[in-house]
Amino acid sequence: MADLLHTSTARPTEADAADRSYVGLAKQIYDLIATGDEGPGARLPSERTLAERFGVSRTQVREAIIALEVQGVVEVRIGSGIYVAKTATRTPGARAATFELPRGPGPIETLRARAVIESGVAALAATERKDADLDRIFAALRTMRESMGDKTANEAADREFHVSIARATGNDVLRLVVTTMWDNSRADPLWKKIEEHFHTPALRAASQDDHQVIFSAILASDAEAARTAMHAHLARVIAEFTQAWR
């Protein structure tokens, strides 16, 4: 799909270059599709190629592509690649239409923030937790295990697990931060779309194992082990959500 890489309308403006969020990038990729010579059903360049083309990270490309998929502009086929959606419109030689995307952090950006923040939260919880906190964390862990086949119930217990750890710090600001990051991401249509591709029973089982390690470290009052276990857990989820589509 060489035309998508070399058409003059694809060159990012100074304003676009300054906006390295997935929103600005999604609009640039949309311009390529809307004004290019390739029609619906055509395969787009790989994530790596797009990242090099625009001078951004593959994570930003991933979030931009997911945003375009939510808009019905592209179709992601796991194991094959990214394609122009059959319902997408194209106007060769014309100025691309504009559309609006909600501004805010993308799902992978949020996960990376959680890895930084919640690893510290877990470490603090390991030194500050009370018996009642351990009971709440363990109850959430047990509910997750019992609801492996029920995604909705499992996700609710997953949330309770993470929020209960934040609550165990005794710091209401940390509890609020963790709760807000969790709830805001789950309400994001980009999160829902990326989960459609990558959230599987195998991922839930792996998360259960991760959570058991985190709980054991908090139970043992081992702050560094709790920090390491939480960071490893969220890093694994990020790796799952950023694995190559092809």
C-alpha positions as CSV (number, residue, x, y, z in Angstrom):
1,M,0.0,0.0,0.0
2,A,2.7,2.4,-1.1
3,D,0.3,5.3,-1.9
4,L,-0.6,5.5,1.8
5,L,3.0,6.0,2.7
6,H,4.0,8.5,0.0
7,T,0.9,10.7,-0.8
8,S,1.7,14.3,0.0
9,T,-1.5,14.8,2.1
10,A,-0.1,12.2,4.6
11,R,2.7,14.5,5.7
12,P,2.1,15.5,9.3
13,T,1.8,19.2,9.9
14,E,3.6,21.0,12.7
15,A,0.4,20.9,14.7
16,D,0.0,17.2,14.1
17,A,3.6,16.6,15.0
18,A,3.1,18.3,18.3
19,D,0.0,16.2,19.0
20,R,1.5,12.7,19.7
21,S,-1.7,11.4,21.3
22,Y,-3.6,8.6,19.6
23,V,-6.3,11.1,18.6
24,G,-4.0,13.2,16.4
25,L,-2.4,10.1,14.9
26,A,-5.8,8.5,14.2
27,K,-6.8,11.6,12.2
28,Q,-3.6,11.5,10.2
29,I,-4.1,7.8,9.4
30,Y,-7.7,8.6,8.5
31,D,-6.4,11.2,6.0
32,L,-4.3,8.6,4.4
33,I,-7.4,6.3,3.9
34,A,-9.8,9.0,2.9
35,T,-7.7,10.7,0.3
36,G,-5.6,7.7,-0.9
37,D,-6.0,5.5,-3.9
38,E,-6.7,2.3,-2.0
39,G,-10.4,1.4,-1.5
40,P,-12.3,-0.6,1.1
41,G,-10.8,-4.0,1.8
42,A,-7.2,-2.9,1.1
43,R,-4.6,-3.8,3.7
44,L,-2.8,-1.0,5.5
45,P,0.9,-1.0,6.3
46,S,1.9,-2.8,9.4
47,E,2.0,-1.1,12.8
48,R,5.8,-1.0,12.6
49,T,5.7,0.7,9.2
50,L,3.1,3.3,10.4
51,A,5.1,3.9,13.6
52,E,8.3,4.6,11.5
53,R,6.3,6.7,9.0
54,F,4.9,9.1,11.7
55,G,7.8,8.9,14.1
56,V,5.7,7.6,17.0
57,S,5.6,4.5,19.1
58,R,3.9,1.3,18.1
59,T,1.7,1.7,21.2
60,Q,0.4,5.0,19.8
61,V,-0.3,3.4,16.5
62,R,-2.1,0.5,18.2
63,E,-4.4,3.0,20.1
64,A,-5.0,5.0,16.9
65,I,-6.0,1.9,15.0
66,I,-8.3,0.8,17.7
67,A,-9.9,4.3,17.7
68,L,-10.4,4.0,13.9
69,E,-11.9,0.6,14.3
70,V,-14.4,2.0,16.8
71,Q,-15.3,4.6,14.2
72,G,-15.8,1.9,11.6
73,V,-12.9,3.1,9.4
74,V,-10.7,0.1,9.6
75,E,-11.1,-3.6,10.4
76,V,-8.5,-5.5,12.5
77,R,-8.1,-9.2,11.6
78,I,-5.9,-11.0,14.2
79,G,-3.2,-12.9,12.5
80,S,-3.7,-11.1,9.2
81,G,-3.4,-7.3,9.6
82,I,-5.3,-4.0,9.4
83,Y,-7.7,-3.4,6.5
84,V,-9.8,-0.5,5.3
85,A,-13.3,-1.3,6.4
86,K,-15.7,-2.2,3.6
87,T,-18.1,0.5,4.8
88,A,-15.4,3.2,4.8
89,T,-15.8,6.1,2.3
90,R,-12.9,7.3,0.1
91,T,-12.6,10.5,-1.9
92,P,-9.4,10.4,-4.0
93,G,-7.8,13.9,-4.4
94,A,-10.2,15.5,-1.9
95,R,-9.7,16.9,1.5
96,A,-10.4,14.2,4.1
97,A,-13.5,14.6,6.2
98,T,-13.1,15.3,9.8
99,F,-14.4,13.4,12.8
100,E,-14.1,13.7,16.5
101,L,-12.7,11.2,19.0
102,P,-12.9,11.5,22.7
103,R,-9.8,13.1,24.1
104,G,-8.1,11.4,27.0
105,P,-5.6,8.7,27.7
106,G,-5.7,5.5,25.6
107,P,-6.1,2.1,27.1
108,I,-2.5,1.1,26.9
109,E,-1.3,4.5,28.2
110,T,-3.6,3.9,31.2
111,L,-2.3,0.4,31.8
112,R,1.3,1.8,31.8
113,A,0.3,4.4,34.3
114,R,-1.4,1.7,36.4
115,A,1.8,-0.4,36.3
116,V,3.8,2.5,37.8
117,I,1.2,3.6,40.4
118,E,-0.2,0.3,41.5
119,S,3.1,-1.3,42.0
120,G,3.8,1.4,44.6
121,V,0.3,0.9,46.0
122,A,0.9,-2.8,46.4
123,A,4.2,-2.2,48.2
124,L,2.5,0.2,50.6
125,A,-0.4,-2.1,51.2
126,A,2.0,-4.9,52.2
127,T,3.3,-2.8,55.1
128,E,0.0,-1.1,56.1
129,R,-2.7,-3.7,55.6
130,K,-4.9,-4.9,58.4
131,D,-6.6,-8.3,58.8
132,A,-9.9,-6.8,57.4
133,D,-8.0,-5.7,54.3
134,L,-6.6,-9.2,53.8
135,D,-10.1,-10.6,54.1
136,R,-11.4,-8.3,51.4
137,I,-8.5,-9.0,49.0
138,F,-8.8,-12.7,49.5
139,A,-12.6,-12.6,49.0
140,A,-12.1,-10.9,45.7
141,L,-9.5,-13.4,44.7
142,R,-11.8,-16.3,45.5
143,T,-14.7,-14.7,43.6
144,M,-12.4,-14.3,40.5
145,R,-11.5,-18.0,40.7
146,E,-15.1,-19.0,41.0
147,S,-16.2,-16.9,38.1
148,M,-13.6,-17.9,35.5
149,G,-16.4,-18.6,33.0
150,D,-18.3,-15.4,33.6
151,K,-16.4,-12.4,32.2
152,T,-18.7,-9.8,33.8
153,A,-18.5,-11.3,37.3
154,N,-14.8,-12.0,36.9
155,E,-14.1,-8.4,35.9
156,A,-16.1,-7.0,38.9
157,A,-14.1,-9.2,41.2
158,D,-10.9,-8.1,39.4
159,R,-11.8,-4.5,40.1
160,E,-12.5,-5.3,43.8
161,F,-9.2,-7.0,44.1
162,H,-7.3,-3.9,42.9
163,V,-9.4,-1.4,44.8
164,S,-9.1,-3.4,48.0
165,I,-5.3,-3.3,47.7
166,A,-5.5,0.5,47.3
167,R,-7.8,0.7,50.3
168,A,-5.3,-1.4,52.3
169,T,-2.8,1.5,52.1
170,G,-5.0,3.6,54.3
171,N,-4.6,6.4,51.8
172,D,-7.8,7.7,50.4
173,V,-6.0,9.6,47.6
174,L,-4.4,6.3,46.3
175,R,-7.8,4.5,46.6
176,L,-9.5,7.2,44.6
177,V,-6.7,7.2,41.9
178,V,-6.8,3.5,41.5
179,T,-10.7,3.4,41.4
180,T,-10.8,6.3,38.9
181,M,-8.2,4.7,36.5
182,W,-10.1,1.4,36.6
183,D,-13.6,2.9,36.1
184,N,-12.6,5.4,33.4
185,S,-10.8,2.8,31.3
186,R,-13.7,0.3,31.5
187,A,-16.1,3.0,30.3
188,D,-13.9,3.8,27.3
189,P,-15.1,2.3,24.0
190,L,-11.4,1.8,23.0
191,W,-10.9,-0.4,26.0
192,K,-14.0,-2.4,25.1
193,K,-12.7,-2.9,21.5
194,I,-9.2,-3.9,22.5
195,E,-10.7,-6.4,25.0
196,E,-12.7,-7.9,22.1
197,H,-9.5,-8.8,20.4
198,F,-7.3,-10.0,23.3
199,H,-9.4,-10.7,26.5
200,T,-9.6,-14.5,26.6
201,P,-10.3,-17.2,29.3
202,A,-6.5,-17.8,29.2
203,L,-5.8,-14.2,30.1
204,R,-8.2,-14.4,33.0
205,A,-6.5,-17.6,34.2
206,A,-3.1,-15.9,33.9
207,S,-4.4,-12.9,35.9
208,Q,-5.7,-15.2,38.6
209,D,-2.2,-16.7,39.0
210,D,-0.7,-13.2,39.1
211,H,-3.2,-12.1,41.7
212,Q,-2.3,-15.0,43.9
213,V,1.4,-14.0,43.9
214,I,0.4,-10.4,44.7
215,F,-1.8,-11.5,47.6
216,S,0.8,-13.8,49.0
217,A,3.4,-11.0,49.0
218,I,0.9,-8.6,50.8
219,L,0.0,-11.4,53.3
220,A,3.7,-11.8,54.0
221,S,4.2,-8.0,54.5
222,D,6.9,-8.2,51.8
223,A,6.7,-4.8,50.1
224,E,9.3,-5.4,47.4
225,A,7.8,-8.7,46.4
226,A,4.3,-7.0,46.2
227,R,5.7,-4.2,44.1
228,T,7.4,-6.6,41.7
229,A,4.4,-8.9,41.5
230,M,2.0,-6.1,40.7
231,H,4.3,-4.6,38.1
232,A,4.8,-8.0,36.5
233,H,1.1,-8.6,36.4
234,L,0.2,-5.3,34.6
235,A,3.3,-5.6,32.3
236,R,1.9,-9.0,31.2
237,V,-1.5,-7.6,30.4
238,I,0.2,-4.8,28.4
239,A,2.2,-7.4,26.5
240,E,-1.1,-9.3,25.7
241,F,-2.8,-6.2,24.5
242,T,0.1,-5.1,22.3
243,Q,1.0,-8.4,20.7
244,A,1.4,-8.2,16.9
245,W,-1.8,-8.5,14.8
246,R,0.3,-10.1,12.1
